[in-house]
């Protein structure tokens, strides 16, 4: 994931880390670690950046070159996200075990994502998007 894009976005908007962290509802220190790629930005905050600043979430994670698209500004619905992960997995004829193997995890983790019991981490969802040729916008029901 190219975390430079969130820094470029912040610079382009001419706002400080303190400003953006206030909008996101996180600490400046947490935001700073995402910007320098020391920690992975949680999907919740990535979605919030997309919503607040009208930026294509796929652009932010290098799945698209299009910075601006029309999309729904919605919160993450874990149940719907899980259904879409399952639908995407089945569309490429993968079992939970096969997807788990690709992601170096267990099928029970995939099951927890698909049932909505656990929110999928950002990097896993990016990899699932790449494997299944879907966008984060689609997974998050933004388009």
C-alpha positions as CSV (number, residue, x, y, z in Angstrom):
1,X,0.0,0.0,0.0
2,X,1.3,3.4,-1.0
3,X,0.9,5.5,2.1
4,X,2.5,8.5,0.4
5,X,-0.9,9.2,-1.2
6,X,-2.4,10.1,2.1
7,X,0.5,12.5,2.8
8,X,0.2,14.0,-0.7
9,X,-3.5,14.4,-0.2
10,X,-3.0,16.2,3.2
11,X,-0.3,18.4,1.6
12,X,-2.6,19.2,-1.3
13,X,-5.4,20.2,1.1
14,X,-2.9,22.3,3.0
15,X,-3.9,20.8,6.4
16,X,-1.7,19.5,9.2
17,X,-1.6,16.1,10.7
18,X,-3.4,17.5,13.7
19,X,-6.2,18.8,11.4
20,X,-6.7,15.5,9.6
21,X,-6.5,13.4,12.8
22,X,-9.2,15.6,14.4
23,X,-11.5,15.1,11.3
24,X,-10.8,11.3,11.5
25,X,-11.2,11.0,15.2
26,X,-7.8,9.6,15.9
27,X,-4.6,10.8,17.5
28,X,-2.0,12.8,15.5
29,X,0.6,10.2,16.5
30,X,-1.5,7.3,15.1
31,X,-2.1,9.3,11.9
32,X,1.6,10.1,11.6
33,X,2.5,6.4,11.8
34,X,0.1,5.6,9.0
35,X,1.6,8.4,6.8
36,X,5.2,7.1,7.3
37,X,4.1,3.5,6.8
38,X,5.1,2.4,10.3
39,X,1.5,1.1,10.8
40,X,-1.2,0.1,8.4
41,X,-4.1,2.5,8.3
42,X,-7.2,0.6,9.5
43,X,-10.0,0.2,6.9
44,X,-12.3,2.3,9.0
45,X,-10.0,5.4,8.7
46,X,-9.2,4.8,5.1
47,X,-12.9,4.8,4.3
48,X,-13.3,7.9,6.4
49,X,-10.6,9.7,4.4
50,X,-12.3,8.7,1.2
51,X,-15.7,10.0,2.5
52,X,-14.4,13.2,4.0
53,X,-12.2,14.3,1.2
54,X,-14.1,12.9,-1.8
55,X,-11.2,10.6,-2.9
56,X,-11.5,7.3,-4.5
57,X,-10.5,4.7,-1.9
58,X,-9.0,2.5,-4.7
59,X,-6.8,5.4,-5.6
60,X,-5.6,5.7,-2.1
61,X,-4.4,2.0,-2.1
62,X,-3.1,2.0,-5.7
63,X,-5.8,-0.1,-7.2
64,X,-6.8,2.8,-9.5
65,X,-5.3,5.8,-11.1
66,X,-8.6,7.7,-10.9
67,X,-8.5,10.1,-7.9
68,X,-12.1,11.2,-8.1
69,X,-15.1,9.0,-9.0
70,X,-18.8,9.1,-8.0
71,X,-19.3,6.9,-5.0
72,X,-21.6,6.5,-1.9
73,X,-20.2,8.0,1.3
74,X,-21.1,5.2,3.5
75,X,-19.7,3.6,6.7
76,X,-18.4,0.0,6.6
77,X,-21.1,-2.6,7.0
78,X,-19.2,-5.7,8.2
79,X,-22.1,-8.0,7.2
80,X,-22.4,-6.7,3.7
81,X,-18.6,-6.7,3.4
82,X,-18.5,-10.3,4.4
83,X,-21.2,-11.2,1.9
84,X,-19.2,-9.5,-0.8
85,X,-16.0,-11.3,0.1
86,X,-17.8,-14.6,-0.1
87,X,-19.4,-13.7,-3.4
88,X,-16.0,-12.6,-4.8
89,X,-14.3,-15.8,-3.5
90,X,-16.9,-18.0,-5.1
91,X,-16.8,-16.0,-8.4
92,X,-13.2,-17.3,-8.9
93,X,-14.1,-20.8,-7.6
94,X,-12.0,-20.5,-4.5
95,X,-12.8,-22.4,-1.3
96,X,-12.2,-20.7,2.0
97,X,-9.1,-22.9,2.4
98,X,-7.7,-21.8,-0.9
99,X,-8.2,-18.1,-0.2
100,X,-6.7,-18.6,3.3
101,X,-3.7,-20.3,1.7
102,X,-3.2,-17.3,-0.6
103,X,-3.4,-14.9,2.3
104,X,-1.3,-17.1,4.6
105,X,-4.0,-17.5,7.2
106,X,-6.6,-20.1,8.1
107,X,-10.0,-20.9,6.7
108,X,-11.6,-20.0,10.1
109,X,-10.3,-16.4,9.7
110,X,-11.8,-16.2,6.2
111,X,-15.1,-17.6,7.7
112,X,-15.0,-14.9,10.4
113,X,-14.6,-12.2,7.7
114,X,-17.3,-13.6,5.5
115,X,-19.8,-13.9,8.4
116,X,-19.0,-10.3,9.4
117,X,-17.8,-11.4,12.9
118,X,-14.5,-9.8,12.3
119,X,-13.7,-6.8,10.1
120,X,-11.1,-7.6,7.5
121,X,-7.7,-5.8,7.9
122,X,-6.9,-3.3,5.2
123,X,-4.0,-5.2,3.7
124,X,-6.1,-8.5,3.5
125,X,-8.9,-6.7,1.7
126,X,-6.5,-5.1,-0.7
127,X,-5.1,-8.6,-1.5
128,X,-8.5,-10.1,-1.8
129,X,-9.4,-7.3,-4.2
130,X,-6.3,-8.1,-6.3
131,X,-7.0,-11.8,-6.2
132,X,-10.6,-11.5,-7.2
133,X,-10.2,-8.5,-9.5
134,X,-12.7,-6.4,-7.6
135,X,-12.3,-2.9,-6.2
136,X,-12.4,-1.8,-2.5
137,X,-15.3,0.5,-3.6
138,X,-17.2,-2.6,-4.6
139,X,-16.4,-4.5,-1.4
140,X,-17.4,-1.6,0.7
141,X,-20.7,-1.1,-1.3
142,X,-19.5,2.4,-2.4
143,X,-20.3,1.8,-6.0
